[in-house]
Amino acid sequence: AAGRSLTNKYKLKLGCWTIVDHNGDTQIIAFSLVPPGEPKEAFIWAFAQFKKHLGAPTVIFTDGDPGMHSAIALIFGDGTVHLFCLYHIYTNLFKHMSKLFGADRTAWHAFVNRFWRIAKLSDSGTRANFATEWAELTTLAQASTCCDDKTRKLAFDWLRVLGTRALRWAARWTWEHLTLDV
């Protein structure tokens, strides 16, 4: 389930519940509309309804919303693996980090390419290397000279938190679960 950012007339988050079927095709199986204000409670209700009618999923991907994270843990417990969608991570990477590079598209592309190498590396034997690789990625961003201190701090805080959540999105950990390369 992935929540959209309040882009509709009623300011509701649209959750599209999808599966990958036996042919490898994505199928939409349910929708949820979550009101702003108290999303955790709304997510708890939505996940409880999903579980009641469809059962608990083995693996669930989200955009990493904290309200969703809490609701998943509460409703599905340890029987469901909660992973983060790389599409949403990249969207947030662009949002938080691209401004640091200003007009230096070469440096931005080097940063993005390094991120994708880290994200998609699926050899579980490289888990011990993650911290070093993440530090190198951070160093690439630190070399940028754009932006004020507040913008840089926010960007690096976001990047630091993302690194601490790697078990939920980096393929060297996520590929131990059947995810069909989502």
N, C-alpha and C positions, 0 to 999 in steps of 0.2 A: 504494500500500500504506500503510495506516495502522495503527500499533500501538496496541492498547488497553492501559491501565495496570494490568497484573497483577491483573485482577479475577476470575480464574477459580480453581478449586480447586487447580490445579497451579502457579499464579503465572506462567503463560506469557503472553507477548504474542501476541495474535491479529492476524495480518495478513490483511486481506481485499483480494485483488487484483481490481480491477474495471476494466471498460471501459465506454465509452459507445458503444452500437451505432449502426447506420445510422438507426435510428428515434429516436435521442436517449434511449433507455432505458439505465439502468445495469444491467450484467450482472456477476455475480460469476463469475470464471473460475478462481480458485485461492485457497487459504488457506495460511497458514504459521503455525506455532507456534514462538515464539522463547523459549528459556529465559533466565532472569535470570542475571546474573553476567558473561557474555561476549557481550553482544548484538552487537558489531561482527562477530565471527567468525560468529555465527549469521545475521546479515543478509547477510554475504558469501555464505554457503552458500545462503540462500534466494534471493537475487538471481541467483546463478549457475545455480540450478535453473530459475528463471523464464526466464532467457536461453536455456538449453539446450533447453527444451521449447517456449517460445513466442516466442523472439526478443527483441530489445531494444526497449523502447517508445520512441516519439518523445518523449513527455512523461510524467513521473511526478510525482504529488503525494504528499507525506508530511506527517507532523506536525512535521517539522523535527528529528527525533531525530538527534543527532550521529553515532551508530553507523550509522544508515541512510544519512546523507549521505556518509560515507566509503565505505561499501559500494557505493553507487550510482556514485560517481566511479570506483571501482576496477573494477567489473564492467561497467558500461555506457559509461564514458568520456564523451567530448564529444558523442557521437551522441545522448544522451538529455538532455533539458532537465529539471532537477529543480526543481520548484516546491513551495511550501508551501500546504497546504489552509487556506482562510480559516475554515472551521468550527473547526479546531484552534487557529488563531491567536486567534479570538474567545474560545474556551474558556479559553485561557491569559491573554488580556487581562482577562477577568473575574476569574480566579484571582489574578492579580498586582496588578491596579490597582483593583478595586472597593472594597477595604477602605480605600483612601485617602480615599474620599468619605463614609465612615461612613453617617449617616442622610440626607445631602444627596442625595436621589434626583434632584433637578433638575440639579445639577452633574454627577452621574454620567451622566445621559442626554445632557447637552450634550457631554460627553467622548466617549461612545460614538457619538453622531451624527457628531461631527467625525471620529472614527476611520473610520467607514464611508464618509464622503465621500472621505477620503483613499484608502482601500483600493479603492473601486470606480470612481474616476475613471479612465477608459480613454483619454483623449486623450494620446497620446505627446508632444504638444507642451507638456505641463505638467510634464514630467520635471524641468526646471530649477527648478520651484517646490516640489518635494517637501521640500527641507530647511527652507524657510520654513514650510510647512504643518505639518511634523513638530514644529518648534520651537513653533508656536502650540498644537498638541495638548499638548505637554509643559508649556507654560505653564498651560493649563487644569488639568492635574493638580497642578502646583506650587501652585496657588491653594488647594488643599484643605488643611485644618488638622488632619486626623485622623492618628492613628497615631504611633508612636515612631520615632526616627531610623533604627533598624535596618530596620524594615518599609518606610519610605520609601526608604531606599537600595536595598534589594532590588528594590522596584517600579520605581524609576527606572533601575536597571541593566538590568533586563529590557526596559523600554521603549526604552532607548538601543540595545541589541543588536537588537531588532526593527526599529528604524529603519535600522540598517546592512544589514539583510537584505531591504530593500524590493524589490530586483530579483527576488526569488523569490515575492513575494505581492501586490505592488501592481499593479493592473490596467494602469496606464500602461506597465508593462514586460511583464507576463505576457500581455497580449492580442496581442502580436506572434506568439504561438504558438497553434496550434489547440488550445484547451482546452475548447471548448463551454461556456464560462462556469462552470466548476467552481469 
